[in-house]
Amino acid sequence: MDTFAALRLFHRIAETGGFSEAGRQLGLTPSAVSRQVAALENELGARLFNRSRNARATLTEAGQIYLAYANRIVDDLRHAREAVADRTGEPAGLLRVGAPIDLGQRHIAPLLPEFLRLCPKVRVELMLDDQIADFTADEIDLAIRIGKLRDSSLVARRIAPNKRVVCASPAYLEAHGEPRAPQDLRRHNCLTYKSHAARNVWRFREGEGIVDVRVEGTMATNNGHALLAAALGGLGIILQPEWMVAPDVAAGRLRILMPDCDASSSDISTAVYAVYPDRRHLLPRTRAFIDFVAGHFEAGCLNAADRPGTSSVRPRDAACATPADGPGDEAPRVAGRS
């Protein structure tokens, strides 16, 4: 039995949900499909698919276990093929990028036109989701993540700080007064981000000390833009990343409170990371995109009032002209929250 051919067929059946469609895509006759699947099941000593009369195929429990490994093997083979092809040319091919919704909409998506102009042989699929991406199941090559990262099998490169600020509209402050210290927030309507991990506790660093303040308010949501809209409407005080509120602060629609205090809704030492699977050779298109985004953020564009794409900073054109041999500037192996 050709193990790699059988593995490829198994993976395609699992993708399409049908023996006939998988065979058609691979140029195999129905009898050849049946023989290869039977040989693979005999070798494994387990049934991989449940068959139905309409030729549909669903995975058994053993099939689901085998698929998890098959996905990784197929993914590694794809990257091995692309890595060899890319070593002799400029960045090319499909790059799948995952990012949190708010950061992706405001600061990643606006960068794509310039990046794709500089790297015309690259195609990008941008998936915006606040859930942590599964690199294998979601076929993600690179994820932009925010948060304090923990050890794992992934590699991360820190590309920007994630400074958070407390702010409110001038109308709210005129009606309710301005808090001068973190403890004053207990007397204000604080609008919070709702999540399973949230405790409605805002953390501040004052000098060398850390102060935790439990806040309460009349609104909670799982969306940063909803919090921003409520604050702009004068409803209350928010704690948000500076990159989200900077344009409204610059326009006078919001005012930063207690600017000398570092603040966070969780851990103060958070940052924005580019995270990718631990592969010995980072594909040129992935490196080019990381360098491009990092160069933009290093110029202060992430927390500036300027809209992304309007600064005079030139991205690293060289990243789109010369293939690279390895991961380069990277942090320890880590994973984190989007």
C-alpha positions in Angstrom: 0.0 0.0 0.0 1.2 3.5 -0.8 0.8 5.1 2.6 1.1 8.7 1.5 -1.5 8.1 -1.3 -3.9 6.5 1.2 -3.3 9.3 3.7 -4.0 11.9 1.0 -7.2 10.1 0.0 -8.4 9.8 3.6 -7.8 13.5 4.1 -9.7 14.4 1.0 -12.7 12.2 1.9 -12.8 13.8 5.4 -12.8 17.3 3.7 -15.5 16.6 1.1 -17.6 14.1 3.1 -17.9 11.8 0.2 -16.0 8.9 -1.4 -17.2 9.8 -4.9 -16.2 13.5 -4.7 -12.8 12.7 -3.2 -12.1 10.2 -5.9 -13.2 12.6 -8.6 -10.8 15.3 -7.3 -7.9 12.9 -7.1 -8.7 11.2 -10.4 -9.5 7.8 -8.9 -12.2 5.3 -9.8 -14.7 4.2 -7.2 -13.1 0.8 -7.0 -9.7 2.4 -6.4 -11.1 4.6 -3.7 -12.7 1.5 -2.0 -9.4 -0.5 -2.2 -7.2 2.3 -0.7 -9.6 3.0 2.1 -10.0 -0.7 2.9 -6.2 -1.2 2.9 -5.7 1.8 5.2 -8.3 0.5 7.6 -6.8 -3.0 7.6 -3.4 -1.6 8.3 -4.7 0.5 11.2 -7.0 -2.2 12.5 -9.9 0.2 12.8 -12.8 1.5 10.8 -12.3 5.1 9.8 -15.6 5.9 8.1 -19.3 5.3 8.6 -20.8 4.6 5.1 -24.3 5.6 4.0 -26.4 4.6 1.0 -26.0 8.1 -0.5 -22.2 7.6 -0.6 -21.7 10.1 2.2 -18.9 9.4 4.7 -18.7 10.4 8.3 -15.7 9.8 10.5 -15.8 7.3 13.3 -14.2 8.0 16.6 -11.0 6.3 15.3 -11.3 8.4 12.1 -11.4 11.6 14.1 -8.3 10.7 16.0 -6.5 9.8 12.8 -7.6 13.0 11.1 -5.9 15.1 13.7 -2.6 13.6 12.8 -3.4 13.5 9.1 -4.1 17.3 9.1 -0.7 18.0 10.6 1.1 15.7 8.1 -0.7 17.2 5.1 0.0 20.7 6.4 3.7 20.0 6.9 3.9 18.5 3.4 2.3 21.6 2.0 4.7 23.9 3.8 7.7 21.7 2.9 6.8 22.0 -0.8 6.2 25.7 -0.6 9.4 26.3 1.4 11.5 24.6 -1.2 9.8 26.5 -4.0 10.0 29.9 -2.2 13.7 29.7 -1.5 14.6 30.7 -5.1 12.1 33.5 -5.6 10.2 36.3 -4.0 7.4 35.8 -1.5 4.4 34.1 -3.3 1.3 32.0 -2.6 -1.5 32.1 -0.2 -1.0 33.5 3.4 -3.8 32.9 5.9 -3.8 35.4 8.7 -6.0 35.4 11.8 -6.5 38.5 14.0 -8.9 39.8 16.7 -11.9 41.6 15.3 -11.3 45.1 16.6 -7.5 45.2 15.9 -8.0 43.5 12.6 -10.6 45.9 11.3 -8.7 49.0 12.5 -5.1 48.2 12.0 -4.5 45.0 10.0 -7.0 45.2 7.1 -6.0 48.8 6.2 -2.4 47.7 5.7 -3.2 45.0 3.2 -3.4 47.1 0.0 0.2 48.4 0.5 1.5 45.0 1.5 0.0 43.3 -1.5 1.3 46.1 -3.8 4.8 45.4 -2.5 4.3 41.6 -2.7 2.2 41.1 -5.8 2.6 37.3 -5.9 1.1 36.9 -2.4 -2.6 36.4 -1.8 -4.0 37.0 1.7 -7.0 35.5 3.5 -7.7 37.5 6.6 -9.9 35.8 9.3 -11.2 38.1 12.1 -12.3 36.3 15.2 -11.8 36.9 18.9 -11.4 33.2 19.6 -8.0 31.6 19.7 -7.2 30.2 16.2 -6.5 26.5 15.8 -3.6 26.6 13.4 -4.3 23.1 12.0 -8.1 23.1 11.9 -8.4 26.7 10.6 -5.4 26.3 8.3 -3.9 29.5 9.7 -0.3 30.4 8.8 0.0 33.4 11.2 -2.1 34.9 14.0 -2.0 38.4 15.4 -2.7 38.0 19.1 -3.0 40.3 22.1 -2.3 39.3 25.7 0.1 37.8 28.1 1.3 34.7 26.4 2.0 31.3 27.9 4.4 28.5 26.9 3.4 26.2 24.1 4.6 24.8 20.9 4.1 28.1 19.0 6.6 30.8 18.3 5.8 34.5 18.9 7.4 37.7 17.9 6.4 40.8 19.9 5.5 43.5 17.4 4.0 46.3 19.6 3.1 47.2 23.1 -0.6 47.1 24.0 -1.1 50.2 26.1 -4.5 50.6 27.6 -6.1 53.9 28.8 -9.1 55.0 30.8 -11.2 57.6 29.1 -14.6 59.2 28.9 -16.4 61.9 26.9 -16.3 65.6 27.9 -20.1 65.4 28.4 -19.8 62.6 30.9 -17.0 64.3 32.8 -18.9 67.6 32.9 -21.9 65.9 34.4 -20.2 63.5 36.8 -16.8 64.9 37.5 -13.3 63.6 36.7 -11.7 60.7 38.6 -8.2 61.7 39.8 -7.1 58.4 41.2 -8.0 54.7 40.4 -10.0 54.4 43.7 -12.3 57.3 42.4 -13.7 54.9 39.7 -15.8 53.2 42.3 -18.1 56.2 42.3 -18.4 56.2 38.5 -20.4 54.4 35.8 -17.7 52.1 34.3 -18.5 50.2 31.1 -16.9 46.8 31.0 -16.0 44.1 28.6 -18.0 40.9 29.3 -16.2 37.6 29.1 -16.0 34.4 31.0 -12.7 35.5 32.6 -13.8 39.0 33.4 -14.1 40.0 37.1 -14.9 43.7 36.5 -11.6 44.5 38.1 -9.3 47.1 36.6 -5.7 47.0 37.5 -3.4 50.0 37.7 0.3 50.5 38.3 1.1 53.5 40.4 4.8 54.0 40.7 6.1 50.6 41.9 2.8 49.4 43.2 -0.3 47.6 41.7 -3.8 48.7 42.6 -6.9 46.6 41.8 -10.2 48.4 41.6 -13.6 46.7 41.3 -15.8 48.7 39.0 -19.5 48.6 38.2 -21.6 50.1 35.5 -24.9 50.0 33.6 -23.5 48.3 30.5 -21.3 45.3 29.6 -20.6 43.9 26.2 -18.2 41.5 24.4 -17.4 44.0 21.7 -14.9 46.9 22.0 -16.6 49.0 19.4 -19.8 48.8 21.3 -18.0 50.1 24.4 -16.4 52.9 22.4 -19.8 54.0 21.0 -21.3 54.0 24.5 -18.5 56.2 25.9 -18.8 58.6 22.9 -22.5 58.8 23.8 -21.6 60.0 27.3 -22.7 56.9 29.1 -19.7 56.2 31.2 -15.9 55.5 31.5 -14.1 52.8 29.5 -10.8 51.0 29.7 -9.6 50.3 26.1 -6.4 49.9 24.1 -4.9 53.2 23.1 -4.9 52.1 19.4 -8.7 51.9 19.5 -9.5 55.3 21.1 -6.6 57.4 19.7 -8.5 59.0 16.9 -11.4 60.1 19.2 -8.9 61.4 21.8 -7.1 63.4 19.1 -10.4 64.9 17.9 -11.5 65.8 21.5 -14.4 63.4 21.6 -12.8 61.5 24.4 -10.4 62.5 27.2 -7.8 60.2 28.7 -8.0 60.0 32.5 -5.1 59.4 34.9 -2.6 59.3 32.1 0.3 58.6 34.5 -1.2 55.3 35.5 -0.6 52.1 33.5 -4.0 50.3 33.3 -5.4 46.9 32.3 -8.4 44.7 32.7 -6.1 41.7 33.3 -2.3 41.7 33.3 -0.6 45.1 32.7 2.4 43.5 30.9 0.5 42.7 27.6 1.6 43.2 24.0 0.7 42.5 20.4 2.4 39.4 19.0 2.7 37.7 15.7 2.3 34.0 16.4 3.1 31.1 14.1 3.7 27.3 14.3 7.2 26.2 15.3 8.7 25.5 11.9 12.4 25.5 11.2 12.1 27.5 8.0 9.6 30.4 8.1 8.1 30.9 4.6 9.2 34.2 2.9 5.6 35.4 2.6 5.0 34.9 6.3 8.3 36.7 7.3 7.5 39.5 4.8 4.1 40.1 6.4 5.4 40.0 10.0 8.2 42.5 9.1 5.8 44.7 7.3 3.3 44.9 10.2 6.1 45.2 12.8 7.7 48.0 10.8 4.5 49.9 10.8 3.8 49.4 14.5 7.4 50.2 15.5 7.0 53.7 13.9 4.3 54.4 16.5 1.4 54.0 14.2 -0.5 51.5 16.4 -1.1 54.0 19.2 -1.0 57.2 17.1 -4.0 59.2 16.2 -3.2 58.7 12.5 -5.3 56.2 10.6 -3.3 53.2 9.5 -1.9 53.6 6.0 -1.6 57.3 6.2 1.7 57.6 7.8 4.9 58.4 5.9 6.6 55.3 7.2 7.9 53.0 4.4 7.4 49.3 5.0 10.3 47.0 4.7 10.4 46.6 0.9 13.4 44.2 1.2 11.2 41.7 3.0 9.3 41.3 -0.3 12.3 40.9 -2.4 14.7 38.5 -0.7 13.7 35.1 0.7 14.8 34.3 4.3 16.2 31.1 5.7 14.7 31.0 9.2 12.4 32.5 11.8 14.9 35.2 12.9 13.8 37.7 15.6 11.4 35.7 17.7 10.4 35.3 21.3 10.2 32.0 23.2 7.6 29.5 22.2 4.3 30.8 23.4 0.6 30.9 22.8 -2.0 33.5 23.9 -5.4 35.0 23.6 -6.5 36.8 20.5 
